[in-house]
Amino acid sequence: MPVEAAATRADLMRRLRCAEGHLRGIAGMIEAGADCQAILRQTRAVQGALAEINRRLVAHYLNDCLPADMQACDLAVRERMVEEVVALYELVGGRSSPQGGKGTA
């Protein structure tokens, strides 16, 4: 495994464990009857942490995984891979294309 991939994996795992602990803390706040606004602030913090995890994972995919995969395939497969990248972008909160690409309502 490349050093960069190992570092990315370690970073993502650290962030996920932190978010997991934060979620347990929120559950404790709810059980203890904490203020709703405080709970909402904490859930927004977890959502922000997960969004950053998604951003880093997508960046890793685009920078490290996709280029190697695209070099090893023909044009038709590359086109399918680009469609998958667009779908991934939409999945993590990007806007769909005006032409109504995959994943649009």
BELHUUR-V144348 format. One record per helix or strand of 2 or more residues. SS is the DSSP state (alpha for helix, beta for strand). FROM is the first residue (numbers start at 1). LEN is the number of residues. Records with the same first field share a line. If there is no record, write none. Layout:
BEGIN
SS: FROM-LEN / FROM-LEN
END
This chain:
BEGIN
alpha: 3-29 / 36-36 / 75-17
END
